[in-house]
Amino acid sequence: MTETIIFAHRGLPVKFAENSLEGFRYAAKHGAEGVEFDVHMTKDKVPVVMHDEEIDRTTDGSGYIKDYTLNEIRKFHLKNGEPVPMLRELFEILQDKDLYINLEFKTNKIHDKGIEAIVLALVKEYHFVHPIIFSSFNYQTLKNCQQIDPHQQYCFLTKVPVIFPQRFVRKNHFAAIHPHWYLQSKITQRIWTVDNPKLAKKYMKRGVAGIFTNNFELMNQLKKDY
């Protein structure tokens, strides 16, 4: 049976500000098997780590990431006082760590022009123990990535069921599907966002490739007990 890898979704939001360097440092030092985070670009084309298109929910500022330069957006702070993190800063924490890394291109609402090429080029500046897993809800983003570098792992994120998932993966040369709920299929799938222990046990029993969770410590203990 396939071992289910547990991904620290946005770090450890139950203890730290989501998508914060503090949360990812903790995850890397305290037994996380994998991490997941979201990437946008500033007005001057610098990749930053944040889930939403706007900074209102997670910082003391407001407005869209795309409307700020890096210097401008760094003046705002997360709930723990950190400035909005650059992707480069996070890579410096994660490089050479025995962690599975899932980088989500957050382009399903705002597709930052050129984000795929910029991020893929930045990845090559660092050494990671495991190949990065790239995911997106935006089908075109994944196809753009494949044109730039066809040798990486690209995974389709979805909230709705995929009809004939094996055919979909094979036809598009994707490495996996990342669904919100389990797909009745033998394809590689990593499910988001699983915080319910009973549901997590169910997915582990089924041998899904991975689950994304807001509390990786709880899920690690559950996996150990299981």
VOSE-111524 format. One line per 3 residues: number of its first residue (from 1); for each residue x, z, y of C-alpha. Coordinates in nm, 4 decimals, always signed. Layout:
REM residues N
NUM) X:Z:Y ~ ...
***
This chain:
REM residues 226
1) +0.0000:+0.0000:+0.0000 ~ +0.1267:-0.0868:+0.3481 ~ +0.2409:+0.2087:+0.5573
4) +0.0421:+0.2440:+0.8766 ~ +0.2674:+0.2668:+1.1827 ~ +0.1362:+0.4999:+1.4530
7) +0.1837:+0.3737:+1.8079 ~ +0.1891:+0.6084:+2.1057 ~ -0.0708:+0.4358:+2.3227
10) +0.0492:+0.4408:+2.6868 ~ +0.2886:+0.7203:+2.5877 ~ +0.1121:+1.0509:+2.5314
13) -0.1859:+1.0617:+2.7713 ~ -0.3133:+1.3917:+2.6312 ~ -0.0042:+1.5625:+2.7781
16) +0.1512:+1.3301:+3.0352 ~ +0.0494:+1.0711:+3.2902 ~ -0.0355:+0.7520:+3.1044
19) +0.2296:+0.4802:+3.1010 ~ +0.4772:+0.7215:+3.2613 ~ +0.8480:+0.7298:+3.1858
22) +0.8085:+1.1024:+3.1195 ~ +0.5525:+1.0317:+2.8479 ~ +0.7657:+0.7626:+2.6855
25) +1.0796:+0.9784:+2.6936 ~ +0.8855:+1.2503:+2.5169 ~ +0.7513:+1.0066:+2.2587
28) +1.0987:+0.8686:+2.1881 ~ +1.2425:+1.2183:+2.1383 ~ +0.9577:+1.3766:+1.9461
31) +0.8917:+1.1538:+1.6506 ~ +0.6820:+0.8626:+1.7715 ~ +0.7018:+0.5712:+1.5289
34) +0.5981:+0.3196:+1.7911 ~ +0.4961:+0.2902:+2.1548 ~ +0.2483:+0.0678:+2.3351
37) +0.2313:-0.0145:+2.7042 ~ +0.0882:-0.2665:+2.9501 ~ +0.2675:-0.4983:+3.1905
40) +0.1675:-0.6553:+3.5239 ~ +0.3721:-0.8203:+3.7988 ~ +0.4148:-0.7301:+4.1634
43) +0.3784:-0.9750:+4.4496 ~ +0.7528:-1.0436:+4.4353 ~ +0.7443:-1.1073:+4.0590
46) +0.8809:-0.7795:+3.9219 ~ +0.7227:-0.6546:+3.5956 ~ +0.5793:-0.3045:+3.6181
49) +0.4131:-0.0813:+3.3611 ~ +0.0479:+0.0053:+3.4224 ~ -0.2801:-0.0491:+3.2426
52) -0.5195:-0.1420:+3.5226 ~ -0.4977:-0.4352:+3.7603 ~ -0.5476:-0.1851:+4.0434
55) -0.3485:+0.1304:+4.1100 ~ -0.6499:+0.3398:+4.2163 ~ -0.7147:+0.5272:+3.8901
58) -0.3609:+0.6307:+3.7986 ~ -0.1786:+0.6696:+4.1330 ~ -0.2302:+0.8170:+4.4787
61) -0.2698:+0.4669:+4.6217 ~ -0.5267:+0.1901:+4.6052 ~ -0.5391:-0.1860:+4.5738
64) -0.4179:-0.4539:+4.3343 ~ -0.0676:-0.4553:+4.1885 ~ -0.0372:-0.8259:+4.2647
67) -0.0781:-0.7594:+4.6375 ~ +0.2199:-0.5243:+4.6640 ~ +0.5927:-0.5962:+4.6581
70) +0.8021:-0.3697:+4.4369 ~ +0.9260:-0.1673:+4.7341 ~ +0.5704:-0.1208:+4.8562
73) +0.4218:-0.0193:+4.5231 ~ +0.7063:+0.2238:+4.4522 ~ +0.5838:+0.4331:+4.7454
76) +0.2821:+0.5318:+4.5359 ~ +0.3069:+0.7877:+4.2587 ~ +0.1558:+0.8661:+3.9217
79) -0.0110:+1.1999:+3.8607 ~ +0.3223:+1.3523:+3.7542 ~ +0.4922:+1.2440:+4.0765
82) +0.6814:+0.9490:+3.9288 ~ +0.6768:+0.6173:+4.1155 ~ +0.5093:+0.3239:+3.9442
85) +0.7585:+0.2426:+3.6636 ~ +0.9389:-0.0864:+3.6360 ~ +0.9496:-0.2503:+3.2941
88) +1.3282:-0.2494:+3.3208 ~ +1.3265:+0.1314:+3.3508 ~ +1.1175:+0.1647:+3.0380
91) +1.3425:-0.0741:+2.8455 ~ +1.6406:+0.1453:+2.9351 ~ +1.4641:+0.4359:+2.7637
94) +1.3541:+0.2401:+2.4577 ~ +1.6616:+0.0308:+2.3836 ~ +1.8522:+0.1242:+2.0664
97) +1.5740:+0.3628:+1.9622 ~ +1.4222:+0.3389:+1.6134 ~ +1.0801:+0.2620:+1.7572
100) +0.8327:-0.0201:+1.7096 ~ +0.7485:-0.1517:+2.0547 ~ +0.4206:-0.3186:+2.1479
103) +0.4225:-0.4848:+2.4882 ~ +0.0830:-0.5958:+2.6092 ~ +0.0623:-0.8718:+2.8668
106) -0.2288:-0.7459:+3.0764 ~ -0.3396:-1.0917:+3.1877 ~ -0.7004:-1.1059:+3.0729
109) -0.8394:-1.0428:+3.4237 ~ -0.5520:-1.1502:+3.6489 ~ -0.3026:-1.3948:+3.5040
112) +0.0183:-1.3468:+3.7012 ~ +0.1852:-1.6869:+3.7175 ~ +0.5158:-1.6904:+3.5342
115) +0.4823:-1.3443:+3.3809 ~ +0.5530:-1.4719:+3.0307 ~ +0.8881:-1.6326:+3.1134
118) +1.0004:-1.3403:+3.3309 ~ +0.9206:-1.0752:+3.0691 ~ +1.0659:-1.2704:+2.7772
121) +1.3874:-1.3253:+2.9726 ~ +1.4101:-0.9553:+3.0572 ~ +1.3680:-0.8589:+2.6920
124) +1.6837:-1.0519:+2.6047 ~ +1.8904:-0.8273:+2.8310 ~ +1.8331:-0.5295:+2.6006
127) +1.8897:-0.4419:+2.2369 ~ +1.5957:-0.3117:+2.0375 ~ +1.6088:-0.1881:+1.6794
130) +1.2892:-0.3727:+1.5863 ~ +1.1650:-0.7033:+1.7293 ~ +0.9157:-0.6403:+2.0075
133) +0.5510:-0.7049:+1.9260 ~ +0.3829:-0.8973:+2.2080 ~ +0.0063:-0.8814:+2.2437
136) -0.2607:-0.9971:+2.4851 ~ -0.6341:-1.0454:+2.5188 ~ -0.5445:-1.3683:+2.6984
139) -0.5145:-1.6497:+2.4436 ~ -0.3362:-1.8758:+2.6932 ~ -0.0719:-1.6118:+2.7612
142) +0.0171:-1.6053:+2.3922 ~ +0.0338:-1.9854:+2.3772 ~ +0.2543:-1.9869:+2.6882
145) +0.4857:-1.7387:+2.5193 ~ +0.5050:-1.9507:+2.2069 ~ +0.6158:-2.2483:+2.4127
148) +0.8910:-2.0419:+2.5745 ~ +1.0092:-1.8655:+2.2592 ~ +0.8298:-1.9500:+1.9341
151) +1.0342:-1.7025:+1.7299 ~ +0.8751:-1.3790:+1.8537 ~ +0.5763:-1.1836:+1.7183
154) +0.2608:-1.2704:+1.9116 ~ -0.0638:-1.0901:+1.8379 ~ -0.4157:-1.1542:+1.9615
157) -0.6004:-0.8547:+2.1061 ~ -0.9768:-0.8544:+2.0749 ~ -1.2749:-0.6276:+2.1218
160) -1.5131:-0.8553:+1.9314 ~ -1.4976:-0.9660:+1.5663 ~ -1.2946:-1.2755:+1.4832
163) -1.4655:-1.5261:+1.2567 ~ -1.2376:-1.6376:+0.9725 ~ -0.9430:-1.4236:+1.0917
166) -0.6958:-1.5591:+0.8348 ~ -0.7632:-1.9141:+0.9464 ~ -0.7389:-1.8108:+1.3123
169) -0.3994:-1.6454:+1.2628 ~ -0.2609:-1.9296:+1.0544 ~ -0.3837:-2.2032:+1.2882
172) -0.2375:-2.0352:+1.5976 ~ +0.0843:-1.9113:+1.4360 ~ +0.0078:-1.5538:+1.5402
175) +0.1735:-1.2595:+1.3665 ~ -0.1398:-1.0450:+1.3662 ~ -0.4705:-0.9576:+1.5247
178) -0.5146:-0.6302:+1.7127 ~ -0.8875:-0.5561:+1.6874 ~ -1.0940:-0.2686:+1.8194
181) -1.2495:-0.2219:+1.4757 ~ -1.1283:-0.2973:+1.1243 ~ -1.1558:-0.6599:+1.0149
184) -1.2540:-0.7265:+0.6553 ~ -0.9445:-0.9328:+0.5937 ~ -0.5982:-0.9139:+0.4412
187) -0.4344:-1.0221:+0.7658 ~ -0.1902:-0.7966:+0.9489 ~ -0.3946:-0.5887:+1.1914
190) -0.3220:-0.2992:+1.4257 ~ -0.6312:-0.1218:+1.5526 ~ -0.6934:+0.0311:+1.8969
193) -0.7596:+0.2975:+2.0142 ~ -0.7909:+0.5462:+1.7276 ~ -0.8194:+0.9133:+1.8254
196) -1.0704:+1.0217:+1.5597 ~ -0.8875:+1.1789:+1.2598 ~ -1.1539:+1.0717:+1.0089
199) -1.1351:+0.7129:+1.1276 ~ -0.7562:+0.7254:+1.1242 ~ -0.7552:+0.8442:+0.7626
202) -0.9893:+0.5616:+0.6717 ~ -0.7574:+0.3029:+0.8256 ~ -0.4495:+0.4566:+0.6654
205) -0.6214:+0.4437:+0.3275 ~ -0.6940:+0.0762:+0.3838 ~ -0.3295:+0.0177:+0.4659
208) -0.3672:-0.1347:+0.8102 ~ -0.0329:-0.2234:+0.9698 ~ -0.0790:+0.0079:+1.2658
211) -0.3055:+0.2150:+1.4849 ~ -0.2766:+0.2850:+1.8565 ~ -0.3587:+0.6413:+1.9580
214) -0.3559:+0.8632:+2.2672 ~ -0.2250:+1.1536:+2.0564 ~ +0.0559:+1.0366:+1.8320
217) +0.1551:+1.3950:+1.7421 ~ -0.1860:+1.4653:+1.5911 ~ -0.1829:+1.1356:+1.4031
220) +0.1737:+1.1895:+1.2795 ~ +0.0698:+1.5224:+1.1292 ~ -0.2398:+1.3619:+0.9795
223) -0.0257:+1.0897:+0.8239 ~ +0.2185:+1.3461:+0.6879 ~ -0.0632:+1.5487:+0.5304
226) -0.2282:+1.2339:+0.3962
***
